[in-house]
Structures are given as structure tokens and as C-alpha cells.
């Protein structure tokens, strides 16, 4: 039966559905059993009565005369049955024509029962397990007739063959006729265009991009190498750590279409395939600036006290660098000193990035200081406009003394002829001449060397260092804070020296430079319109420091308010 259903068009399948009913099958089986019994050698020739409708005409319909509904039913059943004699592979059938139905292919009937006026002999009960070809053929014919599917009111005989053209879809019958019709829903969804979806891959321990790209992204080894050459920072793909993640898209064939990886929260790279090449685009996320006020009290080290307020490590480092220009934490800070720090950060996806100090207020036993960042030059000034970076004097003494030896890193020794650099500037002066600090700073080292004699090293607030050699007497101690112009030592003739003089060195970024020509910081205090603009910019930050309300704040832009007015 399934083979019949597979081979017929959809409009003909409904003709076969009554076959699945027990009444039709059992009724047909009884007719065949009666016919079989009457053809036995010793069977009694009794009449078999088959009830007919009251308006039936005498005679049996003939297949050779004018076509009738019965003839048409037998013809259709015959053609349907013949179609099952040859195997039709399922692969050759259309998907819309396959129906998976469970059909009864066997039945048992008790023929010792008189049904619907049909007189049947009373032999022993016969068990019928499987319908033979004849029974199946007759079941199709009888089922077709009894269901009334060939009834066409007042239709000419020559139009009966085309009656099936009026058939409709299964949905028109509803569930009242068939019950569960889920097996009849064979309409195929229209093919949709492929839309790639972003997926996320989390790196596992020991995993490498080269192997992953070949196994999961459909990339060849040469493609992987070419991609690594084109990526601005190949370490993003080669130096993975377990737990890192990236997003990717694959095309219909499973090949890499796009790859998106972030180096950090702010920066990343987007890789997109274009034919056989890859287009690399940098990703830079812009954060929303937020301001927050932190407040704390010195208890122990200043760095730990600052961290306890919630400041991150980068903000603590910047804060310490700013305050060190005026404050000696070891000597000047005291337990109980208070400080307030206004910090601005970029907020991206709930994470704060690139924290920068905007303003600082320190109130201590030995020093009070308030400084604000100037957006125009990114330097810090007091509210009065004085620069936090002090000026730097060209010479570390008062008066005029002869320059006896210039800075010369290529100088040759007069005896050996070898290069013997002279990394400082020598000034001939009497022993005991006062030497002064050219800028504020801290004494980093004091010592005595067989060649340099007595010496002093100072680290200044701007990061420069200065060294003073051949001294007769240091006047400061290691770690002491010194101001610009303060006496630090007396000149002399100690160590390997040909006469009384001062050897003076300036070191920038750990390299000696010519103290007479190097660019030195100057006092850049703000004046005039520049000072007025700075003070207007500093007003909301000063107000935030004065309020002392910690947490997120909103800085009021005075210029914007004036524009609105």
C-alpha cells in the first residue's frame, strides 16, 4: 500500500484513504471468502444474496460498454495496482509526494457471522493473516465506490475521468475528517538566503590559531601565514591564553568569513575575507568620560592610603608623581594628612579605562597644596596659575666663573690617545665656593670616589638628575629635599684633579647631556588671557574638591552655561 501511495499524485491519494478502514477491508474479505468456498469441489450450490439498492437496474455493469462509475473505479484501481508491480526508488520521488502512513496490511475476520443481508455458509472459522493481490485489488475498488468519491451530480459519462481535477488541498478538509493531519503537512518552506551568524570561541589551554583555523575555519596553511603577516599585531593570534575569546563568522561552505578580536577593551582588529584576500580594519571603542572624586587620609605609606580609597594602580602612580614635585613623603607626610583626588576615566561596557588625574588637594601638617590640570598644555598649575614644574637654572652657582673644559663625549686622552669622554662641564673656581641646587629635588646619593672625589647626586622633580664632583664638603644629607637656589656643597679639588674646579653633569633619561645647551624647563606661570581661561576651566573642579562629596560627579561647563544665556 505504501508503494501505491508513493507512486500516485497527491490528488489521487485521497482515493485510497478508505482502504485503511476496517469496514471496507473486512467486507471485501468476506466477499472473497464466500467466492472461494463456493468454488470448492463439494461445496453446496446455494444462492448467495447480495443486497442492492431499491432503485438498482437489473444486470451487471459491463466494462466493455458505456463507462459507468463502477467501471471507472475498477479501471482506476487496476492502474493504481499495476503501478505497484515495479519498484520505484524513493530517491526518484519528489519530496512533496512522500506520505508516511501506517496502513493495515492484514486482518482477521470471523466468517461465521451474517452481515448486511449476505447469506454465508457456516464453515469453521477461518483466520486470514495477509491480503493477497486479488483481495487488495478488490479492496481498492470497493473502497472507492462506497466512499462516493466518483459521484458527480448530473455529469456526462465522458467527464467522469476528469472529475479529480476539482480536488482541493488537504487543509480544506480540516481535522474533523482525518483527526491528526500533521502527517499531511508536506509543503516545503521557501529556500531562504544564507545569513552568517556571529559565534564566539573561547580559547582552550594549548590551542593554537594555526590549527584551529585549518580544522574549524576551512583555511589552508598558506592562508593562515598570509593572514598573520597582514595583521598589525600578530601576537594577538599567536600569543593566546586560555580563557581569551574572539568572535567569528563562517560562510555556507564553513570557511572563515569574518573574525573580530579585541586586544583590550578599547582596541581590537576586524578581519574580513574579500575573495581570496583579507581586509584588516582596526577597532577603537570610544568611551564616555566620567568623573569621580576620591578622598582619603594618610595612614602608613601614601601609596597604600591612596589605593584604599579605590584608586587604581595607574591613578596612584600619577598622583604620587604629581605630589613628589612638592612633597617629600618620607619627611613631609604625616599620619592624618587628608587628600582629595578628582579622576576622569573612559567608561566602556561598564569598565573604566585610561584614568587620569584632573585635580588634587592635599592638606597636611607640613604642607597644603592644590593643583589643577590645564587642558591646553596638560600641565598642572596652582589656582593662581603657578606651574607645578619648577624652573631649572643653567649654572649651579652664583657669580661668573671660567669654563675650563667643555662637554665632549669624544674627547681623547692626551697620553693614551684613547677616547675618554668628558660627560660634564668644568668650571675653574676657588676651593670652598658655594654650590647651589639648580632646581627643586631630592638628594639621591652622597659619596667619595678615588677619581671623582667627594660627590653629590640630586634627582629633580622634572625627572632630570645632576651630579657634582671634586667637592670639598657636601652640605646636605641623602634623601633630603632641596629647593632651587639652596646650598648643597662647597667646591674643591678632591679625587683625580689637576686643580680646584667643579665638575657639573646633567643627566636626562639616564644619558649625559650638555648642561650649557640642553633645553631646560622654565617657569611657565600663566598670565593674562591664558590665566583667565585656565581659572574658568578650573572652577568646576575646584568646586568638586571643596564639596568633598566622593563618588561620581558631573562637572559643570561654565562656558556652555554662558553660551546658553
N, C-alpha and C positions, 0 to 999 in steps of 0.2 A: 504493500500500500504506500509506503514511503517513497518508493521509486516512482509510483504513479504520480504522487503529489509533486515530486521533484521535477518531473518531465512536463507537467501541464502548465499553461499560463495561469496567472493569478485569477482571471475571471472565470476559469473552469474549476478552480479548487473548491468553490462553494458547492459544485455539483456532487462532489464526493463526500462532503461532510456527513450526510445522513448515514453513510456506511458505518460510521463509528457508533451508531446507536444499536443497542441490544435488540430492539424490537425487529428492526429490519433484518439483522443478521440471523436471529433465531427463526424468524418467519421464513426466510429463504431456505434455511437448513431443513425445516420441516417439509417444504415442498420437494426438495431433492431426496430426502429420506423416503418419502412416500413413493416417489417415482422409482427409486431403487428397489423397494420391496415388491412393487407390482411387476417388476421385470425378473423376479426370482422364478426358477423352474416350477415350484409347487405353490406359488402364490395364488390365492383365490381371486378370480376376476370380479371384484366388487366395484361398484361405481364409486367414484370419488367426486364428491360435490364441492365445487369452489364457488362461494357466493359472489355474485356480480351485482353491480348497482341496478336499481329498478328500471332505469332508462337505457340499459345496455342493449345494443343491437346484436342479433344472432350472428354467430360466425367468429372466426379468429382473425385478427388483423394480419394482413399479408405484407411481407417486406418487398414483394415484387410489384405491388400496386401503388396507388397514390400514397405518398408518405403521410403517416399519422404520428401523433405524439409518441405512441409506443414504439413505432419503427424508428423514429428519430432517436429515442432514448437508447434502443438496442444498438443502433449504429454508433452513437457516441461512446457508449460503454465499450463496444468492441474495439474502436480505435484507441480508446484510453488503455484498454487491457493489452492491446498489441504493442503499445509503446513501452510496456514494462518488460518485454521479452529481450530487449537489448540493453545491456548495461550502459548507463550514461554517467561518465565520471563527474563527480561534484565540481571538479576544477573547471569544467566547461559550462557550468550553470551560472547564471547571474546571481549576485548576492541578494537581489530583491526578490528572487523567486524561490528561495530555500525556506521551507517551513518545517520546523521540528515538532512533529505531532506524535503522540503516543496512540496508536490505533490497535484495537483488539484484533489479533490475527487468529484467535481460536475461541471456541465456545463449546459448552456442553448443554445439550437440550434433552429434556425428558419427553420422548415422543408418545408416551402413554397418556397424553392429555389432548382432549378435543378442543381446538382453538378456532374461534371465529367461524363456526359452522363447517369446518373442514372435517370430513369423516376419515379417520385413520385407523388401520388395524391395530390390534393390541399385542404387538410382539414384545419381547423382553426389552428392557431399557437399553438403549444404545448410547455409548459415550463417543462423542466426536471431539477430537482434540485439535485438529487443524483443518481449515477450509482448503479444499483443493481448488485448482484453477477454475473448474466449472462453477463451483459454489461462489467463488469470488466474483466471477463474471456476472452471475445471476444477481448477486447482492447489489452490484452496481446498477444493474438495470432496474430492479425492483425499488431500490432506494431512490433512484432518480424519479421514477413515476410517482411513488407515494408522497414524495415531498412536494410535488406540484410545481417544480421549477420549470417545467416545459409548458405550463398553462399560459397561453397568450389569448386574451379575450378577442374573439372575432377576427383573428389574424388569418390571412390566407395561408394555405399549406406551404407555398413556396417561400414564405417569410419566416417559417419556424426555425430554419437553420441559422438565421441571423438574430435570433431572439437574445442571444448572450450579449449582443452589443449594447443592451440597455443596462448592463450590470454596473454597480457602483462600488466604491471602496469599502473596506471592512468597517471603517469608522461610522459609516451611515447606519449600521445595524445596532451599534451600541452594545452594552454589556447584558441587556435583558435577554438577548438571544443566545449569546455564546458564553456568558459568565465572564471568566477571566480571559481577556483578549490580549494580554501582554505578549503572547507568542505571535500575534499577528502584526505587531508594530515593526515593520521591516523597512520603513522609509530611511534612507541614508541621509545623514546630515551633510549639508553642502560643505565642500572642502574649504577650509579657512587658510588664509595665507599665514606663513610661519612668522611668529613674533618671538625673537630671542628674549630670554629672561635672565636677569642678573642672579647669579648664585655666589655664595660665599664659601671660600675654602680656608680652613684653619690648619696651619702648618703643624705637622706632627714631628716628633723627635727623629732626627736622622733623615728627614725628607729633603730632597734637592729639587730645584726648579727644573733642571735639565731632564730629569727622569719623569717628573710629574707632567711636564709639557709634552713629552713623547707618548706617555701612557694614557693620559686623560684629555689632552688638548689637540691630539692629532697633528702634532708638529714634528717635523724631521729634525735630526741633529743639527744640520746646517742652518735651519731656520732659527733654532734656539741660539746658536752662536751669533747669527746676524742680529737677532733682537738684543742680545746682551751688548753688542757693540754699539747699537743705536741708542740704548737707554742712557740718559745723562749720568746716572749713578748706578752702575751695575751691581753694587753691593746690596742694593735693595732687593735684588733677586737671588744673589749668591750667598749673602750672609744672613740667613734666616735663623730665627729662634722659634722653638716650639711655642705655640700659642699665638704667633703672629697670624694675621688674616689678610685676605685680599678678595676682591670681587672680580668675577669674570662672566663672559657671555660666550656661548658656542652657537655655531650656525647649524643648519639642518643636517649637515654631514658630521657633526661632532668636532669641528675644527675651531680653534680659538678665533673669536671674532673681536672681543674687546677684553682688556684687563685693566683694572683700576687698583692701584696700591698707594697707600699713604706712608710717606717717610716718617711723618709725625702728624699731630692733629691738624697742623696748618698746611704742610707741604706734601705733595704727592705727585704721581705721574699717571697719565691715561694713555694706554696703548690701544690703537685701533688698526685692524687689518684693512688694507686697501689693495685688492687683488693679491699679488704675491709680496707686497711690501707692508711695512708697519709705520703708521704715523704716530709720533710721540708728542704728547702735549702735557705741559706742566700744570699742576693743580695747586692753586693757592687760595686758601679759605680766608676770607676777611672776617675778623671777629668784631663784636660790638664792644666798644670801650666802656668799662665800668670802673668806678672809683670806690675805694674803701678806706676807711680810717682805722688804724690800729693804734692802741695805746698800751703802755706797759711801764713797769718800774724795775730799775736795775736791782738784781738780786744775784750775786755771783758775777759770772762773766757777762759782758754786754751782749755777745752773740747769742748765748743761751736765753737770756732775758728777752731778746727780740724774737727768737723762734717761738717762745712760749705764748706770744701774742697771736700766733697764727701766720706770721710772715713766712713765705717760702725761702729756700736757701739763696736764690738769686737776689731777692729783695734784701735779705740780711747782709749779703756781701756788698751790695751797692750802698746800703745805709752805713755800714762800717767804713767804707772808703770815703764817703762824704764827711762823716764826723771826724775821721782821723786828721783831716786837714786843719782842724782847730782844737781837737780834743785828744789828750793823751789818756787812753782808757785806763792804763795802769796807775797813773799818777793823779788824774783829774776826776775820774768817775768814782762815785760813792754809792753805797747801798742806800736805796730810797730815792735816787735821782729818777725823775719822770721824763718820759719821751712820748711823742706822738708822731706817727708817720702816715702820710697820705700817699696811697699807692694806686696807680692806674694799671689795669690789665685788659687784655683782649679776651672776651668770652666767646668760646666756640663749642657748641654742643655740650654746654654745662661745664666745660673745663676752662680754667683761667691760664692764659699764656702770656709770655713776654711782659712780666710785671716790671714796672719802672716807678721809681720814687718821684713824686711831684713836689712834696714839701716835708720839712722836718722841723720839729720844735723840741729842743732839749732844755730841761730845767734842772740844773744841778747845783750842788753846794759850791762848786768852784767855777762853774761856767753856765751861762744862759745863752742860747743861740737859736735863731730861727732863720731858715734859708728856704728859698723857693726856686724851682726850676724855671728858667726862661725859655719859652718855646721857640724863640727866634734863633738862639745860638746854642741851646741845650746845655747851658752852664747854670750854676747855682749862684744866687745873689741874696743878700740880706734884703729885708723890706725897704731899706733906704737906697738900694741899688749898688752896694759894695760887693765886689767879686769875692767869691769864696776862695778862688785860686789867687794866691798872693803874687806880687811882682817878684822878679828874680834879678838881683844885681849882677852886673857884668864882672866886677872885681870884688874880692872878699876882703877889702881893707879900705881905709880912708887915706886920702893923700895920693901923691903920684910917685911911683917907683918904676925904675927902669926895667923893661922887659929884656931879660938876659938870654933867654932861649925859647924859641917858638915851638909850637906843637908840630911834630914831624914824625909820623909813623914809619917813614922810610929812611930815617937817619942812620948813617953808618958809623960804626965805632972808629975813632981816629987811629987806633993802634991795630986792631984785628981786621978791620975792613968789612966786617960782617954787619948786617942790618941790625941795628939796636934801636928800636922805636923809642921815640920820646913822646909819650902819651899825655903830657901835661904842658903847662906854660910856667916858666920860671921867672920870678921877679926878684931882682937883687935888692936886698934891704937889710938894715942892721939887725943884729940879734935882739930879740925882745920886742919887735914891732907887733902891735895887737892885730890879730886876725879875726874878722867878723863873719857871721853866717850870712850868705848872700840871699837867703830866703828862709822861711819858717820850715822846721823839720824836726827830726829826732836823731839823736846821736846813735849811730848804729854800731860803731866799733872804735876802740882806742887801743893802741899797741905800740910796740917798739920792734923795729926790723933792722938787721945788720946793714942793709943798703939804704932803706927808706928812712931810717932813724925813727924818731917818735912821730906818730901819725894819728889823724882823726878822720873818721868817715861819717858823713851825715846823709840820711835819706830824707828828701824833701817831700812836701805834700803833693807836688805835681808829678811825683814818680822819679824825678831826677835824683842822682847821687853825686856828692862832691867829696874829694879826698885832698888832704893837706899833709905834705911830707916835710921832713927835715926840721921839725919843730923843736923848740927848746922846752916848752911846757904846755900841756893841754890844760884848759880851764873848765872843762865840762866832764861829765861822767857818762858812761854808757847808759843808753835808754832815756837820757834827759831830753826834755822838749826845749827847743831853742826858737827864738823869733828872729826875724830879719834884722840885721844890724847888731845882734848880740855878740859879745866877745866869746870866742870859743878856744883860742890858743894864742901863744907867742911864737914868733918866727925864730929860727935858729940855724944851726949848721951840723945837726946830728946825722949819723949814718954816713954813707959814702957821698961826700960832697966836696966840691973844690972851693967853696966859700959860702958865707952866710946868704941864704936866699929862701924863698918859699916856692915849693913845687905844688901847683894847683891843678886839679883834674876835675872835669865834668863828665859823668857817665850817663848816657841815655840809652835805654833798652839794653843794658849790660855791655855797651860799646863805648869806648872813649871818644870824645868829640873835641873839637877846638873851642875852648871856652871863649875865645875872642870873636868868633864868627857865628857860633850856633844861635839859632833863634831861641830866645828866652821869653818866658811869659812876662807880660807887662800888666800893670794894674788897669783892668778894663772896667772900672766902675761906670755905671750907666749915668748918662746926663741928658738933659733937655727932653725932647720928644720921645727919645728911646726910653728914658726913665719913666715918663708918664705912661707910655704904653705898657711897660712891664708892670707897673703898680696896678693898673686897671685889670690886667690879666691875673695878677696875684690876689686880688681882693676875695674872690670866692674860695680860694684855697686857704687864705688866712682865716676867713670866717669858719671854715670847716675845722681848722686846728683849734680855734678859740672855743668852738662849741663843745669839743670833747666827746661828741656822740659817735661811738665806734659803730662799725658796720658799713653797709653800702650807703652812699650818699649821692646826691645829684648836684653837680657844680653849676651854678647859675652863670650864664654868659651875659655879662653886663653889656657888651657891645650889641648883642642880639636884642636885649631889652630896650636899649636906646633906639635901635632901628625900628622896633615896633611902635615906640612912642612917636 
